[in-house]
């Protein structure tokens, strides 16, 4: 298969939410080393609430819109608005498409990335979620341009996100609360990059299994 139906793909968000909830303690543990330690708690709360309310048989568009609304209005911390904007822009890009193929998935994740970039000053290397997000989106695009299948491009996206996440260990935080620690922020994974890699891996796995 080269695409999946948008209708019925609301379950993709349900499956991603389960991953975030399962990793609540881990994300908060990472965040607690250089931040305020609430990343996992806030993310799990938002994703769990959205999963309870969405229709898994509905469209991915509607599920992303609902997730965005919950993250922006019901959870604390800085990541709610950032991820909220991400999923809002993803939903807007996907729109009423009947099928989700490689082309409109590429446009969807690029729109989500640009949504984050538009509301912040961070760039790759600043030890943020962008260190996972940017290389993941670029890897997906490169795979498709290189003639890879949708499923293969999803695998490339997942791998690049993980590599980007891991690269934050050696970085010094330059934005956000952890930037005040300077060199002391080195040696720890960034919580935002970690959750971003989980989310992108969730998309890759959930959509990938529907393609086969």
N, C-alpha and C positions, 0 to 999 in steps of 0.2 A: 504493500500500500504506500501511496505517496502523500496521503493526507488523512485527517480524521474529521469527523463531523463536529462542528462547533456545538450543536445541541447534544447534550449528554456529556460534554467535556467539563461541566461544572465539577465533576468528581475529581478532576486534576487538582483543583484547589483544596478539596477535602483531603486528598492524599498528601499534599505539601504541608497542610496544617498539621497532620498527624506527625510528620517528621519534626516540625518545629516544637510541638508539644512534648514529644519524646526527648528532645534535646534541651529542654528548658533549663535544667540544672547545669548542664555543660556550658551553655551560652552565658549564663549568669556567672559561672565560675571564671570563665575567661574574662568577662567584662569587669569582674571584681578585682582583677590584678592591676588594671590601669584605669578603670572607670568607676562608675558608681554601683556596679553589680546588679543592675535591674534589667539588663537587655533580654535575658531569657524569659524572665517573668512577664515583662511587657509584651514581648513578641508572642509568647504562648497564649497569653490572655486574649490578644487581638485575633490571632488565627483561630483559636478555639471558638470564640464567639461567632466569628464569621462562618466557620464550618457548621455550627449548630443551626444557622439561619438560612444558609444557601440551599438551593435545590440541586443535588448532585446530577439530576437528569436534565437540568437546565443548561444554558450555554456557558462556555468559558467566559464570554464577555460579561454576562450578568454576575458570575461568581467573582470576577476580578473587580467589578464595580462595587459589589457589596463588601469585599475585603478592604478595598480602599476606604470606603465610608467608615468602617469600623476602626481601622488603624488611625485615621485622621481625627476621629471624634471621641474615641473611647479608651485610648491607651496613652500613657505618659511617655516622657523621654523624648529625645530628639529623633529617634528612628521612626516613630509613628508617622509624622508628616513626610519624611523622606520616602519610606516604603509606600505610604498612602498615595503620594504623587506618582510613584513608579507604576503602581497597579492601575491607577486612574488613566494614565497615558497609554498603558498597554490595552486597557479595555476600549479606549477611544480609537486606537489604531485598528484593533480587530473588528470593532463595529458589528455589523449584522452579517458578516461573512458566513456562508453556510458551511464552508470547508476551511480547515486550518492546514495549509500546506507549508512547505519550506519558505516560500516567498512571504506570505503574510505573517508567519511566525518570526521571520527575520525582522520584518518591519515592526512587529509588536515588541520584541525585546529591545530593539534600537530605540523605539519611542520611550520605553520605560527607562532606559539608561539616560536619554536626553532629559527626561523629566527630573531626574536626580541632579544632573549637571546644571540644569537651569536654576535650581534654587540653592545651590551651594557653591563654594569657591574651591572645593577639594579637587585634586587631580591625582592621577596615578602616581604612587610613590609617597603619598601623604598618610598612609596607613588607615585606609577607610574601606568601605564596601566597594568603592570604585576599583580597588586593586584586584578584586575578583570579577566584578561586573564587566569592566572594559575589555579585558582579554577574552572573556567568555563570548561576548557579542562579536568581537573581531574574529575569534576562532570559528564561530558558526558561519559567518559570512565567507571567510576564506575557504572553508570546507565546501560550501555550496558552489562558490566560484570555481573551485578546483574540480568540480564534477562529482563530488560525493553525494550520497543519498541523504534524505531528510534524517533518517535514523543515524547515519554515520556523522552527520553534522551535529546532531544532538549529543552524541558521545564526545565529539571534539569540544563542544561547549562545556560539558561537564568536566572534562579533564583540565581545560584551561582555567575554569573557575577554581578548581582545587589547587592548581599550581599557583594561581594568583593569591588565594587565601594563604597558602603556606609561605609565600614571599613576604608577607607582612611581619613575620617573626623578626626579621632582621632590620625592619624599618623603625625610624623614630617618628612618632606621631606629630603631625604638623597642624592639625585642625581638631577642634572639639576639646572636650574636657581633658582627655589624656595628653594633649599637647603641652599642658603645663608641667608634665613630668620630664620633658626633654629626653635625655639619653636613658633615663630610667624606664621609658616606655619600650625600649628595645628588648627583644628576647621573648615577647609574648604575642600570640596571635591576636589580630584585631577581631573583636566580636562581630562587628558589622560585616566584615569580609567573610567571616565564618558563616553567619546566617545567610548571607547572599549566596554563597556557594551551595548551601543546603537547598535553598529555594530553586536555584538553577538546576541543580541535580534532580530535584523533585520534578521539575518540568521535563527534563530529559528522560527520566525513568518512566514517568506516568504517560507521557505522550508516546515515548518509544515503544512501550508494550502494546499500545493501541494500534501501532503501525504494523505489527507483525501478527 
